[in-house]
Amino acid sequence: MDILKTQYHIRSLDEQLLLPPNVELSEEVLNELVERGRAASFQSASLLEYGTIKQDVLEFLNHDPYKIVFSDQNQTKEIIEIISKVNLNLSIWESLDYFKSYDFQTYRHNIMVFILSVFFAKIMLSDHKELIGNTITGSAHDLGKTCIPLDILKKTTPLTKKEHNILQHHTIAGYVLLSYYLEDHRSIIAKLARDHHERKNGSGYPRGILQNDIMVEIVAVADTYDALLMPRSYRPVSFDNRTALEELTSMAEQNKIGWDVIKALIAQNRKHKPYYKEVIISKEKRGTEPKGNLYGKIIDD
């Protein structure tokens, strides 16, 4: 892989310094990180048995537009069963506690990206149920945001260039943290944290690669969709569902993401839940971006 370099300190939630700035994530450095993780001897736990996660999942699914997307009760039950088998390092679930206490929007977002990722993986990768349960762990995709100062995560005015760079560093931080916690820098979960902002046309970050992994793309679409649907500090009013779907359609038209995941998402937004490959997407755009949206607006330091 292309060599990445840390730009800022990367610390665990207990303030242990994992890597300082300006360190190349070479094979040697990553292997040393994995060995440190093995020496720490972490405990694991089931996601749905941790804290109030199960109750929160059921509550989040009961709000528009998710109660439409997840209206098939049998499918939803199967998704819950898949999720119940996911066991990971306890430190990863503790990061959800951190967000729940200090940044509830990010807490809810992590959970919903996980649920959506499992859902669309189930639809699109139906022959790989075990793979789905063990790898599409979207709840960890933003783990690196524990390294981002809260005043940046929750800022209500445009970010400066430096703040924007710090925010984007969450992909590298998440990769480092998960490589350490999971004792494996080749883990698909660590890869999802690193690559979920990469795009098919190379316009993403942190590496600007031509992203072509379907599982990364599933998480990327789930991440973008949920981010548009809910209020954020930089956008007090969320996108309505139609406009959010049109935004994703525009991304597919620009070859930032592929059409299949978009079709799967749109299929689940339709009453009769058609097979996603048969979905025809309208080119007409009638949605309106909400007022006060500061996403992507950057000011000079």
N, C-alpha and C positions, 0 to 999 in steps of 0.2 A: 504494500500500500504506500501511498504518498506519505512522506514524513510530516507529521504535525508537530507544532511547537506550542508549549504552554505560553500564555501571555501574562497570566496572573497567578497568584497563589491558589492552589487547590487543596482545600482542607475538608476533612470529614466533619460530620455534625458535632463530634466530640472535640473538635478543634485540633485534631492531629494533622500536621502538615504532611500531605502525600507527595506533592511536587511543588517546587518554587517556580517563578516565571522563567521563561527562556530555556526550557528543557525540551530537547527533541524527543518525541515519543518513539524512540527506536525500539527494535526488538529486545535489545538488552535492557533498556529502561523498563519496558512493559513486563518483561519476565521477572525483573527484580520486584516490581509492584505486585505481581501475582504471588511471589514467594512471601512478601510481607502479609498479604491477605491470608495465605495458608497458615502462617505463624500465629495470626490473630485468632484463629479457630472460632469463626462466627456460628451462631445458632440460626436455624431457619424456622419459619412459621408460615401457616396458611394465610393467604390474603383475607379470605372471607371470615376467618376466625379471629382476625386482628381488630381490636377496638370496635368501632361502630361501622366498619366498612360495609358489611352486608346490608344493614338498615339504610345507610346512605345511598348505596347503589340502587336499591328499590325505590327510594324517594326521588332520586335524580331521574330515573326512567319514567316517572309519572308526570313529567312536565313536558309541555310542547317545546319542540316538535318531536321529542323522543318517544312520547307515548303513541305517536303515529308510526315512527320508525320501528318501534319494538311492540307493535300491537298484536303480533302473533305470539300468544302465550306459550305455546309449545316450543317455539324457537327460543324465546326468552328463558324458559326453564332449562333448555339444553345448554345455553350460554352460561347460565349460573353454575350448572354442573361442571362445565369445562373449567371455569374460573376457580371453582372450589378445589381443584386438584393442583393449583399453582402454589408451590412452596418456594420461597426465596429467603435470602438472608434477612434476618430481623432488622438490620440497620436500614434496609431499603424501605420497609414498611414504616420505620420510625421517621423517615423523611416526610411521609404523609402526615404524621402527627405535627411535624414542624410547620408544614404549610397550613394545616387545619387551624393551628393556633395563630399564625402570623400573616397568612395570605390565603384566605379561604377560596378565592377565585382559582388560584393555582391548584389547590387541593381538589376541588370539584373537577377542574379541567383534567388533571392527571387520571382521575378515576374514569371519567367519561371517554377519554381517548383510549384507555384500556378496553372498556366495554365495546366501544365501536370497532376497535381493531380486531378483537376476538370475533365479533359479529361478522365483519366483512371477510375475515380470513375463513370463517366457517362457510360462508356463501361461495367464496371463490376457490378455496382449497379444501373441498369437502372430503378428499381422500386422505387428509393429513391431520386428523383430529388430535393426535398426540403432539404433533409438531405445533399445532395452534396453541394448545394449552401451555406448552413449555417455552415458546419463543415470542409470541406476539404479546409481550408484557409492556403494553403502552403506559401502565402506571409508573414505570421507571423512565420513560422517555425524557422527562424534564428534571430528573434527579439532580443534574448539574446546577439547577437554579438555587439549590441550597447554598451555593458558593457566591451567589449574586446578592449584593446589598439590597435590603428591603426597600430602601428609599429609591432605588432604581426600578425594582420590580413593580412598585406601586406608584410610580411617578405619574402625575396627572398633567404635566406639561411636556412639550417635545424633549426628547433625549438629545444630549450633546453627542458629538462624534465619539468621544471617549466612553461615555455611558453606553452608547450603542455597541461599541466593541466589547465592553465588559459583558453586556447582555448576551451577545452572540457567543461569548466564551463558554456559555452553559453547555454547549454541545461537546466541547473538549473536556470540560470538567466532568460531565456525566459519563463520558467514555472512561476517564481515569477512575472515577469512583466505582463504577460497575466492574471494571477490570479487577480492581482491588477486592471489592465485596464478593464477587462471584469467583474469584481466583482463576480468571480466564479472560485474557484480552481478546480472544477470538470468539467469545460468546456473542450470539445473535442479539441478545438483549443489550450488550454494550454497544454493538454496532448500530442498533436502532437509536440509541441515545446520541451517538455521534453523527448519524447520517440523516435524521428525520427532517432536516432543513435543506438537504441536497435536492437538486431538481434534474429532470431528464435532459434539459438543454444546457446544463452546466452553470446555471445562474444562481445556484444556492451556496451554502456555506456549511462547514468551515473549509472544505477543500476545493469546492467548485468543480466537482467531478460530474461526469455524465451518469447520473443515477439510473440503474436499471434493475434493481432488486424489488420484486413485487411486495415483499413483506415490509420493506422500508416505505414503499409507496402507500401501502395501506395505512400505516401509522401517520404518514405525512398528510394524507387526506383527512383522516380522523382528527388530527391535530388542528388543521386549518378550519375544518367545518365547525368544530366545537368552539374554537377561538372566536369565530365570527358570530356565533349564536348568542354568546353571553356577554354581559357588560364587562368591560375591563377598565382599569384605571385610566388608560389613554383613550377610552371611548365609553363614556357613561351610558350610551344607548346602543344596544346590540343591533346587528343586522337582522332583518326579518328573514324567515326561512327561504323564501323565494330568492331574495337577493344573495344570500349566502350560497345557494346552489348555483346561481349565475356567476358568482365570483369564481367558484371552482371550475365551472365550465370554461370560463375565460382562461384560467390557468392551463386547462387541457388544450385549448386552442393555441396557446403560446408554446405548447410542448414542454411545459414545466412538469406536468404530471400526465399519466396515461388515461385513456378513456374508460377502461374497464372498471376501475375503482369508482369513478364518477357515476357510471351507469348503475353499479351496484347500490350506491348511495341513493340515487334518484329512484331506482326501483322500489326501495324500501320506504320512500316517501309517497308512493302511490298506493291507492286503496287496495288494489288486487295483487300487489307484490309480483309483478311479472318477472320472468327469468331475465337477469341483468343483461345478458348479451343481446336480447331482443329489444331493449329499450331504445327508442328514438328520441334524441335530445333536440329540443327546439333551439334555433339560433337567435330567436328574438330575446332581447334583454329589456325587461320592464322594471327591474328593481332599482332602488335608490339607496345610495350609501347614506348611513345615518349622519346627522349633523354632529360636529365636534369630534370626529374621528381623527386622532393624531398618529395613528399607526403609520410608520415609515417616514414620518416627518422628523428630520434631524436638523439641529441648529449648530452653529459654530461654537466651539468651546469658549 
